[in-house]
Amino acid sequence: MPASAPGRGALELRGVTKRYGTGQGGQITAADAVTFTIEAGAFAALTGASGSGKSTMLHMIGAIERPDSGTIISDGTQVTALRSNALADYRRTVGFVFQRYNLLPALTALDNVLAPVLPYRTGWDKRDRARQLLAAVGLAGRERSLPSRMSGGEQQRIAIARALINTPALLLADEPTGNLDSATAAGILDLLARLRAEHHMTILLASHDPQVAARAERMIRLRDGAVSDDIQPTADRPVEDIIRHISQLG
Amino acid sequence: MNLITTLSALPALENTRFFTGVHAADPISVIQVRVAGVAGPGALSRERVNAVAQQIAQRTGLDVDIVDGSSPSPVTVDMPAGKFGPPPLTLSENWVKKGVALLILNAVDKTSVALFTLILVVCVLFVGNAATAAVRGRRRELGVLAAVGWRRSRLFATVVGELAGIGLAAGLLAAAIAVPASAGLGLDASPGRALLAVPVAIAVAVVGGLLPAWRAARADPVSSVRPPVLAVRRAHHPRGITSLALLNVARTPGRTLIGVASLAIGIAALTMLDAVTVAFRGQIAGSLLGNAVTVQVRGVDYAAAGATAALGALAVADVVFLNIRERAAELATMRSFGWREGALARLVTTEGAVIGVIGSLAGAGLGLAGAAWLAGQLPARLLAIAAAAVAAGAVITAAATLLPAALLRRLPAAHLLAEE
C-alpha cells in the first residue's frame, strides 16, 4: 500500500485566469486573476453562487482544464507547466470527487475503486487496498455490487474510495453532497473529515451551500470568478455568524 | 481419323491420284475459323463471333458450330462386350462441352452484381448503425415529443423522412461525382445513368433507417432519461485494458454485431476472390474450366470486394466512434483520475481490434466455406489465404480505428464531467 505522509498537499494559485467564449462573441470570466494559498493538511472550501467559478477552479487545480494564464503549484509541482504524460501522472496524485459521482456503470464497486490503477503496475496489492478503502467508507461487503443498484450516498462513498486509491496528497471535492439528502450529506462530510485526519491530506471542497462549506476550517468565497472573501472561523467570529453572513450575500 | 491442315493442301486433297478413300469426293469435314479482334471472353468478342458465324451460315449454307469457350472434360464411357470376343471395357475420353465459357461469363456477371449488392448491404448496415446512434442521442427529444402527444406513426415518419433527405443529398452528390469520375476512367456513365444513384441512395438510407425509426416510434418519456449506454446486468472484473475493452464491446451488442457483419461481408468477398485466383489456378485437372474461372475474376471485382472490405473497416471505425461519443463522460472520468492518453487510446483501439478480428474471422470462414464449396475441395493454400484475409482485416480495422481514437484528445473533459 502506498504510504501517506503528513505535510503534503500544499496548494498555491497565482493570478489564475480562465475565460470562456459565449458563442456570441462575448466572454465569461470563470476565474479572474485568482490568488490564494492553502497549507498542507488544511480543509478549505470554495463557496459562492452557481456560476461563480468554483468548479472551474477545481478543474484547473486537478489538471482537467488549463488556465489561460497564471500559475498553479500543487505539492511543489508547477501544474501549469506540465504536459501530456506528466499531466496524467500528476492527476494520479490528486483525488477528485464529483457531484454526480462519475462512476463507471459497467464495473462493480470494487472495480470502480480499482479503475484509476487498472492500466498500471503498482508495488502494492491493488485489490487488497481497494477492499480496505471500501471498508473505510462503510461499504464492506458491497464490493461486487453494481453502481446502478446502490443509493446516491453509497455511490458517492465509492467515488471517495476511488479518489483515495493512489493515496493523494490533495483531495478535490466538487459539490460532493449536491445530489444527496441532508442526512446522507452530513455522513459524507463526516467521512471526508475522518479520512483527511487518517490520510494526512489536504481537502479543497466546492459547495454553493454555506452549511456544507462551513464544515471546512477556511472558506474562500468566489464571486464572478474572483475571490471576494477569505474567511476563517475564530473565537470572535463563530461558524454560525459566517454562515449567516454568506447566506445573506447569496 | 482427322487431318488438320491449311488451305495450301486443298489441291492435293482434291486430286484423286493422291487422296483416295471413303470421303475422296468431299474430303473436308470441318473448317475452323478464328475471328480477328476477339480478345478474351468479353461481350464485344461474343458479338463479333456471333456476327461472323451468322455470315458464314448465310453465305455458304454450312452448319456453324461456335466452339469458343468449349471445355474438354474427361467422361467415362462403358463399352459392352463385342460379339466376336472383345471384353467389356471402361474408357475415359475427353468430350468437348460447348458454351462453357458463356455459362461462366453469365456466372461472372452475376458475381459482379452480387459484389455490388454486398456493397449496398454494407452501406445499409452503416446507415442503420449511424441512425440507431442518432436516435439514441435524441432519446430525450423523442421522449418529449411522445409525451406531448406525437403519434408513433408520426415519429416513425419523421425519422424515415430525415434519412430519405440525407439519402437524396448523398445520391445527388454521388451522381455529380460519377459523371466526371467515369469519364476519367474511360467508362460509359451518362448523366441519366449516373442519376440512378439518387433512388438507390434514398433506398439504402430508408432501408437502413427502418429499424431505428421503429425504435424512435416506441420512444416514451421514461426511456428518454435512461443513460445512452446501458450498464451491464452481471458483474465483471476486468484485470487490464484488454478485458475492459471486451467488456465495453459487449455493452452494445447490436452495434458490435453490425460492425462484425459489415467487415465479415467484405472479408468473405475478398477471401473468395483470392481463393479463386490463387488456389484454383491449374488445380482443376487440366480442364480449361479452371483457367476460365480464374481469368474471369476481373479487376473490377477486386475493386468491388476491396471497397466492401474498406467500408466494413470504416463501419467498425464508426462503431468505435459512436462508442467514444456515448461513453465520452466515462473516458473523461478515466482521464481525470490519471489514465494517460496512450492508455485511453489503447482501450478504444482494442475495442475496434476485437470487433475487427471477430469480423475478419467470420468473413474468412464464410469465404473459405464458399470457395471450398465451389471447388469441392479444401486445398491448403485456401487456409493460407483465409489466414491472410484475417490478418488484413485486423490491420485495416486497426488503421481505421486510429481516426476515432485521435478524437479522444479533443474530448471536452470538464464539460463532460459536469454533465454526467
Interface residues (C-beta under 8 A of the other chain):
Chain A: S55 T56 H59 G62 I64 E65 S84 N85 A88 D89 Y90 R91 R92 G95 F96 F98 R100 N102 L104 P105 A106 L107 T108 L110 D111 A115 P116 L118 P119 R144 S145 L146 P147 S148 R162 A163 N166
Chain B: P227 V229 L230 A231 V232 A235 H236 H237 P238 G240 I241 L244 L247 N248 R251 A329 E330 A332 T333 M334 R335 S336 F337 G338 W339 R340 E341 G342 A343 R346 A413 A414 L417 A418 E420
